Amino acid sequence: MKEVTATAQTVEEAVNLALAQLNVSKERAEIIIVDEGKKGFLGIFGARPAVVKAKLIYDPVEEAEKFLKSVIEKMGIQADIQKRENDKNAEFILSGEQIALLIGKHGQTLNSLQLLAQLVANRYSEHYIHITIDAENYRARRKETLTQLAQKLADKAIKTGKEVKLEPLPAYERKIIHAALAERQGIKTYSVGTEPHRYIVISPIR
């Protein structure tokens, strides 16, 4: 947490000086009065300046958004970012003419941006914040694709009597597969390996 100390003739002046050093509004800082100061006799003798400390209060979601904008700009892509958030979740929705570049093959670029944005947000947060980044409704379309794939591969496992291994998937996509087959009769699912190469196995129950 960034912190500065400022000294001036009055507390108000010291606060304004500290905020100027942090380059933020009063709402974005925690102010601690170290010494209220003293005017002194005739305003000269025994005078003591006011001293305050100001700590910058980070908004984790705002920091994640700033990071996201910076990365997208460095990629040379123009995109609009809409934000929805509550206490523990935040969703960034990207849009623009070059949005396919931000999604990437099988959503790999989007997933990478999401992971990095989540790391940034939680660096500044006292509690875990879940970040989701979506573009052109990709998450919903991907969920539907994975659900259909899960059922198709479950059919294959039952028909052949052999285990079916999926390609490595990020954790939240593996959850979609597990959930899609949770009540499916005749098979079981489990994950194997370590991140980022962890994958799902659909195994027939003999």
PyRosetta script that sets phi, psi and omega in degrees:
from pyrosetta import init, pose_from_sequence

init()
pose = pose_from_sequence("MKEVTATAQTVEEAVNLALAQLNVSKERAEIIIVDEGKKGFLGIFGARPAVVKAKLIYDPVEEAEKFLKSVIEKMGIQADIQKRENDKNAEFILSGEQIALLIGKHGQTLNSLQLLAQLVANRYSEHYIHITIDAENYRARRKETLTQLAQKLADKAIKTGKEVKLEPLPAYERKIIHAALAERQGIKTYSVGTEPHRYIVISPIR")
pose.set_psi(1, 122.3)
pose.set_omega(1, -178.2)
pose.set_phi(2, -70.5)
pose.set_psi(2, 136.8)
pose.set_omega(2, -176.4)
pose.set_phi(3, -140.2)
pose.set_psi(3, 139.7)
pose.set_omega(3, 176.3)
pose.set_phi(4, -132.0)
pose.set_psi(4, 156.4)
pose.set_omega(4, 176.0)
pose.set_phi(5, -119.0)
pose.set_psi(5, 134.9)
pose.set_omega(5, -178.9)
pose.set_phi(6, -130.3)
pose.set_psi(6, 146.0)
pose.set_omega(6, -179.6)
pose.set_phi(7, -126.3)
pose.set_psi(7, 135.2)
pose.set_omega(7, 179.0)
pose.set_phi(8, -157.0)
pose.set_psi(8, 179.4)
pose.set_omega(8, -177.8)
pose.set_phi(9, -69.0)
pose.set_psi(9, -33.5)
pose.set_omega(9, 179.5)
pose.set_phi(10, -127.8)
pose.set_psi(10, 162.6)
pose.set_omega(10, 178.8)
pose.set_phi(11, -61.6)
pose.set_psi(11, -43.2)
pose.set_omega(11, -178.6)
pose.set_phi(12, -60.4)
pose.set_psi(12, -43.1)
pose.set_omega(12, 179.4)
pose.set_phi(13, -66.3)
pose.set_psi(13, -38.9)
pose.set_omega(13, 179.2)
pose.set_phi(14, -65.7)
pose.set_psi(14, -40.6)
pose.set_omega(14, 178.4)
pose.set_phi(15, -62.2)
pose.set_psi(15, -47.5)
pose.set_omega(15, -179.8)
pose.set_phi(16, -61.2)
pose.set_psi(16, -37.6)
pose.set_omega(16, 179.0)
pose.set_phi(17, -65.9)
pose.set_psi(17, -42.8)
pose.set_omega(17, 179.7)
pose.set_phi(18, -65.0)
pose.set_psi(18, -42.0)
pose.set_omega(18, 179.1)
pose.set_phi(19, -64.7)
pose.set_psi(19, -36.1)
pose.set_omega(19, 178.5)
pose.set_phi(20, -65.6)
pose.set_psi(20, -37.7)
pose.set_omega(20, 178.4)
pose.set_phi(21, -66.4)
pose.set_psi(21, -37.7)
pose.set_omega(21, 178.5)
pose.set_phi(22, -79.6)
pose.set_psi(22, -19.7)
pose.set_omega(22, -178.1)
pose.set_phi(23, 61.9)
pose.set_psi(23, 44.3)
pose.set_omega(23, 179.0)
pose.set_phi(24, -137.3)
pose.set_psi(24, 166.4)
pose.set_omega(24, 175.2)
pose.set_phi(25, -81.3)
pose.set_psi(25, 169.1)
pose.set_omega(25, -177.8)
pose.set_phi(26, -62.2)
pose.set_psi(26, -29.8)
pose.set_omega(26, -178.9)
pose.set_phi(27, -68.1)
pose.set_psi(27, -21.3)
pose.set_omega(27, -177.1)
pose.set_phi(28, -95.9)
pose.set_psi(28, 10.5)
pose.set_omega(28, -177.7)
pose.set_phi(29, -137.7)
pose.set_psi(29, 149.0)
pose.set_omega(29, 173.0)
pose.set_phi(30, -99.0)
pose.set_psi(30, 121.5)
pose.set_omega(30, -175.8)
pose.set_phi(31, -101.0)
pose.set_psi(31, 129.4)
pose.set_omega(31, 177.0)
pose.set_phi(32, -121.8)
pose.set_psi(32, 120.8)
pose.set_omega(32, 179.4)
pose.set_phi(33, -85.6)
pose.set_psi(33, 111.6)
pose.set_omega(33, -180.0)
pose.set_phi(34, -81.6)
pose.set_psi(34, -41.1)
pose.set_omega(34, -179.4)
pose.set_phi(35, -150.8)
pose.set_psi(35, 123.4)
pose.set_omega(35, -179.6)
pose.set_phi(36, -73.3)
pose.set_psi(36, -13.0)
pose.set_omega(36, 178.4)
pose.set_phi(37, 82.1)
pose.set_psi(37, 176.7)
pose.set_omega(37, -178.6)
pose.set_phi(38, -150.8)
pose.set_psi(38, 134.0)
pose.set_omega(38, -177.7)
pose.set_phi(39, -70.7)
pose.set_psi(39, -37.2)
pose.set_omega(39, 179.4)
pose.set_phi(40, 85.1)
pose.set_psi(40, 165.5)
pose.set_omega(40, -179.3)
pose.set_phi(41, -67.8)
pose.set_psi(41, 125.6)
pose.set_omega(41, -177.8)
pose.set_phi(42, 60.1)
pose.set_psi(42, 19.7)
pose.set_omega(42, 178.1)
pose.set_phi(43, 75.9)
pose.set_psi(43, 6.8)
pose.set_omega(43, -176.8)
pose.set_phi(44, -126.7)
pose.set_psi(44, -60.6)
pose.set_omega(44, -173.3)
pose.set_phi(45, -72.8)
pose.set_psi(45, 127.0)
pose.set_omega(45, 178.3)
pose.set_phi(46, 77.4)
pose.set_psi(46, 9.9)
pose.set_omega(46, -179.6)
pose.set_phi(47, -67.4)
pose.set_psi(47, 144.8)
pose.set_omega(47, 179.6)
pose.set_phi(48, -138.4)
pose.set_psi(48, 129.8)
pose.set_omega(48, -177.3)
pose.set_phi(49, -71.6)
pose.set_psi(49, 157.1)
pose.set_omega(49, 175.4)
pose.set_phi(50, -82.5)
pose.set_psi(50, 141.6)
pose.set_omega(50, -179.9)
pose.set_phi(51, -127.9)
pose.set_psi(51, 129.4)
pose.set_omega(51, 177.5)
pose.set_phi(52, -132.3)
pose.set_psi(52, 154.4)
pose.set_omega(52, 171.5)
pose.set_phi(53, -114.2)
pose.set_psi(53, 142.5)
pose.set_omega(53, 177.8)
pose.set_phi(54, -128.5)
pose.set_psi(54, 125.1)
pose.set_omega(54, 178.5)
pose.set_phi(55, -107.9)
pose.set_psi(55, 130.9)
pose.set_omega(55, 179.5)
pose.set_phi(56, -72.1)
pose.set_psi(56, 128.0)
pose.set_omega(56, 177.1)
pose.set_phi(57, -95.9)
pose.set_psi(57, 116.1)
pose.set_omega(57, -178.4)
pose.set_phi(58, -85.1)
pose.set_psi(58, 139.5)
pose.set_omega(58, 170.7)
pose.set_phi(59, -99.4)
pose.set_psi(59, 105.8)
pose.set_omega(59, -174.6)
pose.set_phi(60, -53.0)
pose.set_psi(60, -42.8)
pose.set_omega(60, -178.3)
pose.set_phi(61, -68.7)
pose.set_psi(61, -38.4)
pose.set_omega(61, 178.2)
pose.set_phi(62, -64.6)
pose.set_psi(62, -38.8)
pose.set_omega(62, 178.1)
pose.set_phi(63, -64.6)
pose.set_psi(63, -39.7)
pose.set_omega(63, 177.7)
pose.set_phi(64, -64.2)
pose.set_psi(64, -40.1)
pose.set_omega(64, 179.3)
pose.set_phi(65, -65.4)
pose.set_psi(65, -42.6)
pose.set_omega(65, 178.3)
pose.set_phi(66, -61.6)
pose.set_psi(66, -41.5)
pose.set_omega(66, 178.7)
pose.set_phi(67, -62.8)
pose.set_psi(67, -44.8)
pose.set_omega(67, -178.9)
pose.set_phi(68, -61.5)
pose.set_psi(68, -46.0)
pose.set_omega(68, 178.3)
pose.set_phi(69, -60.2)
pose.set_psi(69, -42.3)
pose.set_omega(69, -178.7)
pose.set_phi(70, -63.0)
pose.set_psi(70, -45.5)
pose.set_omega(70, -178.9)
pose.set_phi(71, -64.6)
pose.set_psi(71, -44.4)
pose.set_omega(71, -179.1)
pose.set_phi(72, -62.8)
pose.set_psi(72, -41.4)
pose.set_omega(72, 177.8)
pose.set_phi(73, -63.2)
pose.set_psi(73, -40.8)
pose.set_omega(73, 179.8)
pose.set_phi(74, -68.3)
pose.set_psi(74, -23.6)
pose.set_omega(74, 175.4)
pose.set_phi(75, -78.5)
pose.set_psi(75, -6.6)
pose.set_omega(75, 179.8)
pose.set_phi(76, 75.2)
pose.set_psi(76, 27.1)
pose.set_omega(76, -177.3)
pose.set_phi(77, -114.8)
pose.set_psi(77, 136.9)
pose.set_omega(77, 175.4)
pose.set_phi(78, -96.3)
pose.set_psi(78, 123.9)
pose.set_omega(78, -178.6)
pose.set_phi(79, -148.5)
pose.set_psi(79, 145.0)
pose.set_omega(79, 174.0)
pose.set_phi(80, -92.3)
pose.set_psi(80, 144.3)
pose.set_omega(80, -179.9)
pose.set_phi(81, -123.3)
pose.set_psi(81, 120.2)
pose.set_omega(81, 173.2)
pose.set_phi(82, -104.0)
pose.set_psi(82, 146.6)
pose.set_omega(82, -174.4)
pose.set_phi(83, -127.5)
pose.set_psi(83, 135.6)
pose.set_omega(83, 172.1)
pose.set_phi(84, -129.5)
pose.set_psi(84, 134.9)
pose.set_omega(84, -177.5)
pose.set_phi(85, -152.0)
pose.set_psi(85, 157.1)
pose.set_omega(85, 167.9)
pose.set_phi(86, -137.5)
pose.set_psi(86, -161.8)
pose.set_omega(86, -173.0)
pose.set_phi(87, -60.0)
pose.set_psi(87, -40.1)
pose.set_omega(87, -172.4)
pose.set_phi(88, -121.2)
pose.set_psi(88, 0.8)
pose.set_omega(88, -178.1)
pose.set_phi(89, -136.5)
pose.set_psi(89, 145.3)
pose.set_omega(89, 174.9)
pose.set_phi(90, -143.9)
pose.set_psi(90, 138.1)
pose.set_omega(90, 179.1)
pose.set_phi(91, -124.9)
pose.set_psi(91, 130.4)
pose.set_omega(91, 175.2)
pose.set_phi(92, -109.8)
pose.set_psi(92, 127.0)
pose.set_omega(92, -179.8)
pose.set_phi(93, -111.4)
pose.set_psi(93, 118.6)
pose.set_omega(93, -176.7)
pose.set_phi(94, -97.0)
pose.set_psi(94, 143.9)
pose.set_omega(94, 177.0)
pose.set_phi(95, -147.8)
pose.set_psi(95, 154.5)
pose.set_omega(95, -179.7)
pose.set_phi(96, 153.9)
pose.set_psi(96, 169.4)
pose.set_omega(96, -175.7)
pose.set_phi(97, -67.9)
pose.set_psi(97, -30.1)
pose.set_omega(97, -177.5)
pose.set_phi(98, -102.1)
pose.set_psi(98, 25.4)
pose.set_omega(98, -171.6)
pose.set_phi(99, -63.3)
pose.set_psi(99, -26.2)
pose.set_omega(99, 179.7)
pose.set_phi(100, -60.5)
pose.set_psi(100, -31.5)
pose.set_omega(100, 179.1)
pose.set_phi(101, -67.6)
pose.set_psi(101, -30.3)
pose.set_omega(101, 179.8)
pose.set_phi(102, -81.4)
pose.set_psi(102, -21.5)
pose.set_omega(102, 177.1)
pose.set_phi(103, -80.0)
pose.set_psi(103, -50.1)
pose.set_omega(103, 178.9)
pose.set_phi(104, 76.0)
pose.set_psi(104, 175.7)
pose.set_omega(104, -179.4)
pose.set_phi(105, -65.7)
pose.set_psi(105, 124.2)
pose.set_omega(105, -178.5)
pose.set_phi(106, 54.3)
pose.set_psi(106, 27.2)
pose.set_omega(106, 176.8)
pose.set_phi(107, 75.4)
pose.set_psi(107, 16.6)
pose.set_omega(107, -175.4)
pose.set_phi(108, -63.0)
pose.set_psi(108, -42.0)
pose.set_omega(108, 179.5)
pose.set_phi(109, -66.9)
pose.set_psi(109, -42.8)
pose.set_omega(109, 178.7)
pose.set_phi(110, -61.4)
pose.set_psi(110, -42.0)
pose.set_omega(110, 179.6)
pose.set_phi(111, -64.5)
pose.set_psi(111, -39.4)
pose.set_omega(111, 179.4)
pose.set_phi(112, -66.0)
pose.set_psi(112, -43.4)
pose.set_omega(112, 177.4)
pose.set_phi(113, -61.0)
pose.set_psi(113, -41.2)
pose.set_omega(113, -179.6)
pose.set_phi(114, -63.7)
pose.set_psi(114, -45.4)
pose.set_omega(114, -179.9)
pose.set_phi(115, -62.0)
pose.set_psi(115, -45.9)
pose.set_omega(115, -178.8)
pose.set_phi(116, -66.3)
pose.set_psi(116, -41.2)
pose.set_omega(116, 179.0)
pose.set_phi(117, -63.7)
pose.set_psi(117, -37.3)
pose.set_omega(117, 179.4)
pose.set_phi(118, -67.2)
pose.set_psi(118, -39.7)
pose.set_omega(118, 177.1)
pose.set_phi(119, -62.6)
pose.set_psi(119, -41.4)
pose.set_omega(119, 179.1)
pose.set_phi(120, -64.0)
pose.set_psi(120, -47.6)
pose.set_omega(120, -178.6)
pose.set_phi(121, -59.5)
pose.set_psi(121, -45.5)
pose.set_omega(121, -175.7)
pose.set_phi(122, -76.8)
pose.set_psi(122, -13.4)
pose.set_omega(122, 173.3)
pose.set_phi(123, -67.0)
pose.set_psi(123, -30.9)
pose.set_omega(123, -176.7)
pose.set_phi(124, -104.4)
pose.set_psi(124, 1.7)
pose.set_omega(124, -174.3)
pose.set_phi(125, -108.7)
pose.set_psi(125, 145.9)
pose.set_omega(125, 177.6)
pose.set_phi(126, -84.5)
pose.set_psi(126, -17.7)
pose.set_omega(126, 175.4)
pose.set_phi(127, -130.1)
pose.set_psi(127, 158.0)
pose.set_omega(127, -174.1)
pose.set_phi(128, -66.4)
pose.set_psi(128, 131.5)
pose.set_omega(128, 177.4)
pose.set_phi(129, -116.9)
pose.set_psi(129, 128.7)
pose.set_omega(129, 179.5)
pose.set_phi(130, -93.2)
pose.set_psi(130, 121.9)
pose.set_omega(130, -179.4)
pose.set_phi(131, -106.2)
pose.set_psi(131, 132.1)
pose.set_omega(131, 173.7)
pose.set_phi(132, -122.5)
pose.set_psi(132, 134.8)
pose.set_omega(132, 175.5)
pose.set_phi(133, -120.5)
pose.set_psi(133, 126.2)
pose.set_omega(133, -177.1)
pose.set_phi(134, -128.1)
pose.set_psi(134, 157.5)
pose.set_omega(134, 177.8)
pose.set_phi(135, -153.7)
pose.set_psi(135, 130.8)
pose.set_omega(135, 179.2)
pose.set_phi(136, 52.0)
pose.set_psi(136, 37.7)
pose.set_omega(136, 178.3)
pose.set_phi(137, 58.7)
pose.set_psi(137, 29.6)
pose.set_omega(137, -175.8)
pose.set_phi(138, -60.7)
pose.set_psi(138, -40.8)
pose.set_omega(138, -176.3)
pose.set_phi(139, -60.1)
pose.set_psi(139, -43.5)
pose.set_omega(139, -179.8)
pose.set_phi(140, -67.3)
pose.set_psi(140, -41.6)
pose.set_omega(140, 179.4)
pose.set_phi(141, -66.4)
pose.set_psi(141, -38.2)
pose.set_omega(141, 179.0)
pose.set_phi(142, -66.7)
pose.set_psi(142, -39.2)
pose.set_omega(142, 178.7)
pose.set_phi(143, -61.9)
pose.set_psi(143, -43.4)
pose.set_omega(143, 179.2)
pose.set_phi(144, -63.5)
pose.set_psi(144, -42.1)
pose.set_omega(144, 179.3)
pose.set_phi(145, -63.1)
pose.set_psi(145, -44.6)
pose.set_omega(145, -179.1)
pose.set_phi(146, -66.8)
pose.set_psi(146, -37.0)
pose.set_omega(146, 179.3)
pose.set_phi(147, -65.0)
pose.set_psi(147, -44.4)
pose.set_omega(147, 177.9)
pose.set_phi(148, -64.9)
pose.set_psi(148, -40.8)
pose.set_omega(148, 178.7)
pose.set_phi(149, -62.5)
pose.set_psi(149, -42.2)
pose.set_omega(149, -179.3)
pose.set_phi(150, -59.2)
pose.set_psi(150, -45.3)
pose.set_omega(150, -179.6)
pose.set_phi(151, -66.5)
pose.set_psi(151, -39.6)
pose.set_omega(151, 179.8)
pose.set_phi(152, -63.7)
pose.set_psi(152, -44.1)
pose.set_omega(152, -179.2)
pose.set_phi(153, -72.8)
pose.set_psi(153, -29.9)
pose.set_omega(153, 175.3)
pose.set_phi(154, -65.8)
pose.set_psi(154, -41.0)
pose.set_omega(154, 176.3)
pose.set_phi(155, -58.4)
pose.set_psi(155, -42.5)
pose.set_omega(155, -178.7)
pose.set_phi(156, -64.8)
pose.set_psi(156, -42.8)
pose.set_omega(156, -179.9)
pose.set_phi(157, -62.5)
pose.set_psi(157, -41.3)
pose.set_omega(157, 179.7)
pose.set_phi(158, -69.0)
pose.set_psi(158, -42.5)
pose.set_omega(158, -177.5)
pose.set_phi(159, -66.6)
pose.set_psi(159, -42.5)
pose.set_omega(159, -177.0)
pose.set_phi(160, -88.7)
pose.set_psi(160, -20.3)
pose.set_omega(160, -176.7)
pose.set_phi(161, 73.9)
pose.set_psi(161, 15.1)
pose.set_omega(161, -178.5)
pose.set_phi(162, -119.8)
pose.set_psi(162, 155.1)
pose.set_omega(162, 177.3)
pose.set_phi(163, -66.9)
pose.set_psi(163, 145.2)
pose.set_omega(163, 176.1)
pose.set_phi(164, -118.2)
pose.set_psi(164, 126.4)
pose.set_omega(164, 180.0)
pose.set_phi(165, -103.8)
pose.set_psi(165, 131.9)
pose.set_omega(165, 177.0)
pose.set_phi(166, -91.2)
pose.set_psi(166, 165.9)
pose.set_omega(166, 174.9)
pose.set_phi(167, -71.1)
pose.set_psi(167, 157.4)
pose.set_omega(167, 178.3)
pose.set_phi(168, -56.6)
pose.set_psi(168, 137.6)
pose.set_omega(168, -179.3)
pose.set_phi(169, -134.0)
pose.set_psi(169, 151.4)
pose.set_omega(169, 174.4)
pose.set_phi(170, -65.8)
pose.set_psi(170, 159.5)
pose.set_omega(170, -173.2)
pose.set_phi(171, -52.8)
pose.set_psi(171, -45.8)
pose.set_omega(171, -175.6)
pose.set_phi(172, -68.7)
pose.set_psi(172, -27.0)
pose.set_omega(172, 176.7)
pose.set_phi(173, -77.6)
pose.set_psi(173, -32.8)
pose.set_omega(173, 174.6)
pose.set_phi(174, -64.2)
pose.set_psi(174, -36.1)
pose.set_omega(174, 178.2)
pose.set_phi(175, -61.9)
pose.set_psi(175, -36.1)
pose.set_omega(175, 178.4)
pose.set_phi(176, -62.7)
pose.set_psi(176, -43.8)
pose.set_omega(176, 179.1)
pose.set_phi(177, -63.6)
pose.set_psi(177, -49.1)
pose.set_omega(177, -179.9)
pose.set_phi(178, -58.0)
pose.set_psi(178, -44.1)
pose.set_omega(178, -178.4)
pose.set_phi(179, -66.3)
pose.set_psi(179, -39.1)
pose.set_omega(179, -178.5)
pose.set_phi(180, -64.0)
pose.set_psi(180, -29.7)
pose.set_omega(180, -176.1)
pose.set_phi(181, -109.2)
pose.set_psi(181, 8.3)
pose.set_omega(181, -175.6)
pose.set_phi(182, -57.8)
pose.set_psi(182, -36.8)
pose.set_omega(182, -177.5)
pose.set_phi(183, -107.8)
pose.set_psi(183, 10.6)
pose.set_omega(183, 179.4)
pose.set_phi(184, -74.4)
pose.set_psi(184, 127.1)
pose.set_omega(184, -179.2)
pose.set_phi(185, -78.0)
pose.set_psi(185, 145.0)
pose.set_omega(185, 173.2)
pose.set_phi(186, 88.7)
pose.set_psi(186, -2.0)
pose.set_omega(186, 178.6)
pose.set_phi(187, -141.1)
pose.set_psi(187, 163.5)
pose.set_omega(187, 171.6)
pose.set_phi(188, -137.0)
pose.set_psi(188, 155.2)
pose.set_omega(188, 179.6)
pose.set_phi(189, -124.5)
pose.set_psi(189, 147.0)
pose.set_omega(189, 174.9)
pose.set_phi(190, -155.1)
pose.set_psi(190, 159.0)
pose.set_omega(190, -178.5)
pose.set_phi(191, -103.2)
pose.set_psi(191, 147.3)
pose.set_omega(191, -177.7)
pose.set_phi(192, -133.2)
pose.set_psi(192, 147.0)
pose.set_omega(192, 174.9)
pose.set_phi(193, 95.4)
pose.set_psi(193, -178.0)
pose.set_omega(193, -179.7)
pose.set_phi(194, -117.4)
pose.set_psi(194, 154.6)
pose.set_omega(194, 179.3)
pose.set_phi(195, -63.2)
pose.set_psi(195, 144.2)
pose.set_omega(195, 1.3)
pose.set_phi(196, -93.1)
pose.set_psi(196, 21.0)
pose.set_omega(196, -176.7)
pose.set_phi(197, -107.2)
pose.set_psi(197, 16.1)
pose.set_omega(197, -178.6)
pose.set_phi(198, -72.4)
pose.set_psi(198, 136.0)
pose.set_omega(198, -176.5)
pose.set_phi(199, -137.5)
pose.set_psi(199, 166.2)
pose.set_omega(199, -178.5)
pose.set_phi(200, -99.4)
pose.set_psi(200, 142.1)
pose.set_omega(200, 172.9)
pose.set_phi(201, -115.9)
pose.set_psi(201, 128.3)
pose.set_omega(201, 174.2)
pose.set_phi(202, -101.6)
pose.set_psi(202, 114.7)
pose.set_omega(202, -173.8)
pose.set_phi(203, -115.7)
pose.set_psi(203, 130.3)
pose.set_omega(203, 177.5)
pose.set_phi(204, -70.6)
pose.set_psi(204, 144.2)
pose.set_omega(204, 177.4)
pose.set_phi(205, -91.6)
pose.set_psi(205, 115.1)
pose.set_omega(205, -176.6)
pose.set_phi(206, -89.0)
pose.dump_pdb("model.pdb")
